[in-house]
Amino acid sequence: MTGSPLTLIATVSAATVGGAYLVFSTMVMPALDRLGPDRAASAMRAVNTAAERPPFLALFFGSALAAGAVVSVDVAALASTEASDDGLRGARIAGAGLVLLGFITTLVRNVPLNRALDLTRRDGAWHRYRGPWVRANSIRAVASIAGAALLMLGSTP
């Protein structure tokens, strides 16, 4: 599977998603902080609404699907007695696993935090939201980018 179209799709989509997450932790959230808590929370609610549209959702779910497919294909190849191990499967499996970690982090941490922010208009909502959200976002950024790097390394003979 070295250099396969599937691995290329998984790599590029993971790097793209990871880059979007990185931009949020390093630029968007600090910029929102400059707006003050109420305006920052309002702006983040608008961003979250905009994110739940087909262009981003296709990339988000597509990257996880591609990573899952890479794991499936490479694990099946390792289990096959007929397949020779090219030494790169481990990197691809680890990379795809990291991409899936970023995906799962989104589902179990970032999305629930987004939902909670959307449901509350109380004072202090931004301060309760920001820290945990940025930590989870940074985890998914690092996981996605590192996953893309390992997928790329695992595709290079």
Backbone as CSV, one residue per row, in Angstrom:
resi,resn,N_x,N_y,N_z,CA_x,CA_y,CA_z,C_x,C_y,C_z
1,MET,0.824,-1.194,0.000,0.000,0.000,0.000,0.867,1.256,0.000
2,THR,2.164,1.103,-0.060,3.059,2.245,-0.082,2.688,3.193,-1.213
3,GLY,2.466,4.460,-0.883,2.156,5.457,-1.900,0.805,5.287,-2.557
4,SER,-0.109,4.567,-1.925,-1.420,4.322,-2.527,-2.281,5.582,-2.509
5,PRO,-3.256,5.654,-3.403,-4.183,6.794,-3.385,-4.899,6.926,-2.038
6,LEU,-5.229,5.797,-1.405,-5.895,5.842,-0.103,-5.011,6.517,0.941
7,THR,-3.741,6.139,0.965,-2.820,6.749,1.923,-2.625,8.230,1.620
8,LEU,-2.575,8.585,0.358,-2.450,9.993,-0.025,-3.661,10.792,0.459
9,ILE,-4.845,10.261,0.248,-6.069,10.944,0.697,-6.062,11.082,2.219
10,ALA,-5.692,10.017,2.921,-5.643,10.066,4.385,-4.625,11.097,4.865
11,THR,-3.478,11.146,4.209,-2.416,12.075,4.600,-2.830,13.523,4.379
12,VAL,-3.299,13.826,3.196,-3.666,15.214,2.862,-4.852,15.682,3.701
13,SER,-5.849,14.833,3.863,-7.013,15.253,4.647,-6.645,15.438,6.117
14,ALA,-5.797,14.578,6.661,-5.365,14.726,8.053,-4.551,15.999,8.244
15,ALA,-3.658,16.284,7.312,-2.856,17.510,7.404,-3.736,18.753,7.300
16,THR,-4.735,18.706,6.444,-5.637,19.846,6.273,-6.461,20.081,7.533
17,VAL,-7.045,19.021,8.067,-7.831,19.139,9.297,-6.931,19.597,10.445
18,GLY,-5.763,18.993,10.565,-4.829,19.383,11.618,-4.411,20.835,11.512
19,GLY,-4.212,21.311,10.291,-3.870,22.717,10.093,-4.986,23.645,10.533
20,ALA,-6.225,23.255,10.252,-7.366,24.067,10.698,-7.405,24.130,12.222
21,TYR,-7.178,23.001,12.876,-7.170,22.994,14.341,-6.034,23.860,14.879
22,LEU,-4.863,23.750,14.264,-3.710,24.533,14.704,-3.988,26.028,14.609
23,VAL,-4.609,26.445,13.523,-4.945,27.861,13.343,-5.860,28.337,14.471
24,PHE,-6.775,27.496,14.883,-7.666,27.894,15.969,-6.909,28.117,17.264
25,SER,-6.053,27.180,17.648,-5.328,27.325,18.909,-4.351,28.488,18.889
26,THR,-3.726,28.737,17.758,-2.657,29.738,17.710,-3.099,31.132,17.287
27,MET,-4.220,31.239,16.562,-4.636,32.555,16.066,-6.069,32.926,16.407
28,VAL,-7.003,32.026,16.122,-8.416,32.387,16.274,-8.779,32.603,17.739
29,MET,-8.423,31.677,18.606,-8.801,31.824,20.013,-8.145,33.051,20.655
30,PRO,-6.856,33.319,20.428,-6.296,34.558,20.963,-6.994,35.806,20.404
31,ALA,-7.396,35.758,19.139,-8.119,36.899,18.557,-9.484,37.062,19.216
32,LEU,-10.174,35.954,19.454,-11.475,36.036,20.119,-11.337,36.597,21.530
33,ASP,-10.259,36.255,22.214,-10.032,36.793,23.561,-9.990,38.319,23.568
34,ARG,-9.537,38.898,22.488,-9.440,40.362,22.401,-10.804,41.034,22.286
35,LEU,-11.825,40.245,21.977,-13.171,40.796,21.830,-13.882,40.980,23.161
36,GLY,-13.386,40.363,24.192,-14.092,40.333,25.467,-14.939,39.075,25.535
37,PRO,-15.272,38.623,26.746,-15.912,37.321,26.914,-17.251,37.152,26.197
38,ASP,-18.131,38.125,26.287,-19.456,37.966,25.667,-19.367,37.920,24.145
39,ARG,-18.586,38.823,23.584,-18.445,38.848,22.124,-17.664,37.631,21.628
40,ALA,-16.676,37.187,22.402,-15.911,35.994,22.023,-16.825,34.772,21.987
41,ALA,-17.653,34.621,23.013,-18.579,33.484,23.054,-19.561,33.551,21.889
42,SER,-20.053,34.725,21.599,-20.990,34.894,20.483,-20.322,34.550,19.149
43,ALA,-19.097,35.026,18.963,-18.367,34.733,17.724,-18.086,33.236,17.600
44,MET,-17.732,32.596,18.707,-17.445,31.161,18.655,-18.707,30.372,18.338
45,ARG,-19.829,30.804,18.856,-21.095,30.142,18.512,-21.337,30.223,17.003
46,ALA,-21.046,31.376,16.419,-21.218,31.547,14.969,-20.253,30.648,14.198
47,VAL,-19.021,30.547,14.670,-18.038,29.668,14.027,-18.511,28.217,14.094
48,ASN,-18.984,27.799,15.245,-19.446,26.417,15.407,-20.608,26.108,14.475
49,THR,-21.502,27.063,14.306,-22.620,26.873,13.381,-22.109,26.746,11.948
50,ALA,-21.163,27.589,11.585,-20.606,27.550,10.227,-19.839,26.254,9.968
51,ALA,-19.222,25.697,11.008,-18.441,24.464,10.836,-19.332,23.265,10.532
52,GLU,-20.557,23.317,10.982,-21.454,22.174,10.791,-22.177,22.253,9.451
53,ARG,-21.378,22.412,8.409,-21.896,22.456,7.037,-21.133,21.437,6.204
54,PRO,-21.691,21.045,5.069,-21.085,19.972,4.266,-19.598,20.131,3.925
55,PRO,-19.087,21.307,3.570,-17.662,21.343,3.195,-16.727,20.866,4.311
56,PHE,-16.910,21.395,5.526,-16.031,20.957,6.611,-16.375,19.546,7.065
57,LEU,-17.650,19.237,7.166,-18.041,17.903,7.623,-17.521,16.812,6.692
58,ALA,-17.521,17.073,5.386,-16.987,16.092,4.432,-15.497,15.861,4.685
59,LEU,-14.762,16.925,4.909,-13.332,16.802,5.195,-13.111,16.108,6.537
60,PHE,-13.848,16.522,7.550,-13.703,15.973,8.898,-14.003,14.468,8.922
61,PHE,-15.175,14.080,8.425,-15.533,12.666,8.424,-14.727,11.886,7.384
62,GLY,-14.416,12.525,6.259,-13.618,11.867,5.226,-12.225,11.516,5.708
63,SER,-11.608,12.402,6.495,-10.267,12.103,7.008,-10.307,10.913,7.958
64,ALA,-11.334,10.839,8.790,-11.461,9.701,9.708,-11.745,8.412,8.938
65,LEU,-12.586,8.513,7.940,-12.909,7.339,7.119,-11.660,6.825,6.402
66,ALA,-10.898,7.733,5.823,-9.671,7.338,5.122,-8.667,6.728,6.093
67,ALA,-8.526,7.326,7.274,-7.605,6.777,8.276,-8.048,5.385,8.711
68,GLY,-9.334,5.224,8.931,-9.851,3.904,9.297,-9.606,2.873,8.211
69,ALA,-9.747,3.286,6.969,-9.495,2.377,5.847,-8.018,1.992,5.776
70,VAL,-7.128,2.949,6.028,-5.691,2.644,6.034,-5.390,1.601,7.105
71,VAL,-5.930,1.799,8.306,-5.715,0.824,9.380,-6.230,-0.548,8.955
72,SER,-7.435,-0.586,8.419,-8.039,-1.864,8.014,-7.195,-2.587,6.973
73,VAL,-6.792,-1.869,5.948,-6.010,-2.479,4.867,-4.658,-2.961,5.382
74,ASP,-3.984,-2.128,6.181,-2.651,-2.515,6.639,-2.686,-3.611,7.690
75,VAL,-3.661,-3.590,8.578,-3.776,-4.671,9.563,-4.121,-5.983,8.856
76,ALA,-5.016,-5.921,7.881,-5.352,-7.127,7.110,-4.124,-7.654,6.380
77,ALA,-3.311,-6.761,5.834,-2.095,-7.188,5.133,-1.101,-7.819,6.100
78,LEU,-0.991,-7.267,7.300,-0.095,-7.856,8.298,-0.566,-9.247,8.711
79,ALA,-1.880,-9.416,8.768,-2.445,-10.706,9.171,-2.333,-11.756,8.070
80,SER,-2.169,-11.311,6.845,-2.082,-12.230,5.712,-0.709,-12.886,5.686
81,THR,-0.706,-14.172,5.505,0.578,-14.881,5.425,1.239,-14.675,4.071
82,GLU,0.463,-14.189,3.111,0.997,-14.003,1.764,1.638,-12.628,1.566
83,ALA,1.341,-11.690,2.456,1.853,-10.331,2.285,3.235,-10.208,2.909
84,SER,4.121,-9.555,2.194,5.433,-9.278,2.771,5.352,-7.943,3.500
85,ASP,6.058,-7.850,4.609,6.047,-6.612,5.386,7.108,-5.680,4.816
86,ASP,6.668,-4.533,4.330,7.610,-3.584,3.734,8.266,-2.688,4.783
87,GLY,7.952,-2.915,6.064,8.554,-2.124,7.130,7.903,-0.781,7.348
88,LEU,6.949,-0.420,6.512,6.323,0.900,6.603,4.895,0.844,7.135
89,ARG,4.354,-0.350,7.229,2.958,-0.481,7.688,2.775,0.072,9.098
90,GLY,3.731,-0.192,9.957,3.633,0.289,11.341,3.490,1.796,11.411
91,ALA,4.244,2.503,10.583,4.143,3.967,10.556,2.769,4.398,10.063
92,ARG,2.267,3.724,9.038,0.936,4.076,8.514,-0.153,3.784,9.538
93,ILE,-0.055,2.633,10.194,-1.063,2.276,11.200,-1.017,3.267,12.361
94,ALA,0.185,3.596,12.829,0.310,4.568,13.920,-0.209,5.938,13.492
95,GLY,0.136,6.352,12.282,-0.333,7.645,11.786,-1.837,7.706,11.682
96,ALA,-2.423,6.662,11.116,-3.882,6.620,10.997,-4.532,6.572,12.376
97,GLY,-3.896,5.873,13.303,-4.406,5.833,14.675,-4.418,7.208,15.319
98,LEU,-3.382,7.984,15.082,-3.344,9.355,15.606,-4.436,10.219,14.983
99,VAL,-4.662,10.050,13.695,-5.740,10.792,13.028,-7.077,10.438,13.677
100,LEU,-7.275,9.159,13.949,-8.515,8.730,14.597,-8.609,9.266,16.024
101,LEU,-7.480,9.389,16.713,-7.476,10.006,18.043,-7.968,11.451,17.966
102,GLY,-7.501,12.192,16.969,-7.979,13.564,16.782,-9.473,13.614,16.518
103,PHE,-9.962,12.689,15.709,-11.389,12.599,15.397,-12.199,12.306,16.658
104,ILE,-11.742,11.326,17.433,-12.452,10.951,18.658,-12.422,12.087,19.676
105,THR,-11.294,12.779,19.788,-11.206,13.926,20.691,-12.262,14.961,20.339
106,THR,-12.455,15.189,19.059,-13.479,16.132,18.616,-14.854,15.694,19.099
107,LEU,-15.161,14.427,18.890,-16.499,13.926,19.222,-16.770,13.889,20.718
108,VAL,-15.763,13.515,21.513,-16.014,13.346,22.947,-15.694,14.581,23.777
109,ARG,-14.954,15.533,23.222,-14.590,16.709,24.019,-15.021,18.021,23.366
110,ASN,-14.554,18.295,22.149,-14.838,19.595,21.545,-16.317,19.800,21.247
111,VAL,-16.958,18.807,20.648,-18.380,18.962,20.310,-19.234,19.156,21.560
112,PRO,-19.058,18.347,22.630,-19.850,18.613,23.836,-19.601,20.007,24.430
113,LEU,-18.364,20.469,24.390,-18.080,21.829,24.867,-18.786,22.861,23.997
114,ASN,-18.784,22.644,22.683,-19.488,23.558,21.775,-20.978,23.580,22.077
115,ARG,-21.552,22.409,22.316,-22.991,22.327,22.619,-23.301,23.062,23.921
116,ALA,-22.451,22.871,24.923,-22.660,23.549,26.209,-22.568,25.065,26.048
117,LEU,-21.606,25.536,25.266,-21.487,26.977,25.029,-22.725,27.506,24.328
118,ASP,-23.232,26.740,23.393,-24.417,27.161,22.648,-25.649,27.267,23.542
119,LEU,-25.719,26.447,24.570,-26.904,26.411,25.431,-26.887,27.429,26.560
120,THR,-25.743,28.024,26.832,-25.664,28.949,27.961,-25.337,30.363,27.504
121,ARG,-25.953,31.297,28.173,-25.669,32.716,27.928,-25.250,33.386,29.238
122,ARG,-24.914,32.568,30.236,-24.559,33.100,31.556,-23.184,33.756,31.538
123,ASP,-22.989,34.645,32.510,-21.672,35.253,32.690,-20.649,34.160,32.981
124,GLY,-19.482,34.329,32.466,-18.408,33.378,32.699,-18.392,32.192,31.751
125,ALA,-19.339,32.141,30.824,-19.398,30.996,29.907,-18.109,30.872,29.100
126,TRP,-17.600,31.989,28.613,-16.388,31.953,27.794,-15.201,31.440,28.600
127,HIS,-15.079,31.899,29.833,-13.935,31.495,30.651,-13.996,30.007,31.007
128,ARG,-15.183,29.459,31.191,-15.320,28.021,31.466,-15.073,27.189,30.203
129,TYR,-15.366,27.759,29.070,-15.271,27.057,27.786,-13.856,27.076,27.217
130,ARG,-13.234,28.228,27.217,-12.007,28.463,26.470,-10.871,27.502,26.812
131,GLY,-10.507,27.396,28.070,-9.367,26.565,28.469,-9.520,25.102,28.072
132,PRO,-10.608,24.449,28.496,-10.788,23.047,28.106,-10.881,22.851,26.592
133,TRP,-11.521,23.792,25.899,-11.666,23.652,24.454,-10.313,23.759,23.757
134,VAL,-9.500,24.732,24.156,-8.184,24.901,23.523,-7.288,23.701,23.819
135,ARG,-7.342,23.178,25.040,-6.535,21.983,25.344,-6.940,20.816,24.447
136,ALA,-8.233,20.563,24.348,-8.702,19.463,23.492,-8.373,19.742,22.028
137,ASN,-8.526,20.981,21.609,-8.225,21.343,20.228,-6.743,21.150,19.922
138,SER,-5.896,21.501,20.869,-4.455,21.336,20.666,-4.087,19.861,20.567
139,ILE,-4.749,19.021,21.357,-4.517,17.573,21.269,-4.885,17.071,19.880
140,ARG,-6.047,17.489,19.389,-6.458,16.992,18.072,-5.602,17.578,16.955
141,ALA,-5.091,18.789,17.135,-4.188,19.370,16.135,-2.891,18.570,16.056
142,VAL,-2.277,18.340,17.210,-1.017,17.592,17.240,-1.230,16.170,16.726
143,ALA,-2.316,15.525,17.155,-2.587,14.153,16.710,-2.774,14.092,15.196
144,SER,-3.521,15.025,14.640,-3.780,15.015,13.194,-2.520,15.312,12.387
145,ILE,-1.750,16.301,12.818,-0.534,16.672,12.085,0.529,15.577,12.215
146,ALA,0.714,15.054,13.423,1.670,13.954,13.605,1.209,12.716,12.837
147,GLY,-0.098,12.483,12.832,-0.640,11.363,12.064,-0.358,11.509,10.583
148,ALA,-0.547,12.716,10.071,-0.258,12.968,8.653,1.224,12.734,8.356
149,ALA,2.095,13.173,9.270,3.533,12.981,9.064,3.892,11.494,9.034
150,LEU,3.318,10.719,9.949,3.597,9.281,9.955,3.016,8.582,8.731
151,LEU,1.837,9.002,8.314,1.268,8.442,7.080,2.187,8.723,5.894
152,MET,2.716,9.939,5.848,3.619,10.303,4.756,4.904,9.474,4.831
153,LEU,5.477,9.367,6.024,6.698,8.566,6.177,6.454,7.103,5.824
154,GLY,5.275,6.608,6.168,4.935,5.223,5.860,4.625,4.982,4.398
155,SER,4.580,6.040,3.625,4.307,5.923,2.184,5.558,6.083,1.346
156,THR,6.673,6.342,2.007,7.917,6.603,1.296,8.797,5.360,1.329
157,PRO,9.043,4.773,0.168,9.886,3.559,0.151,11.338,3.864,0.455
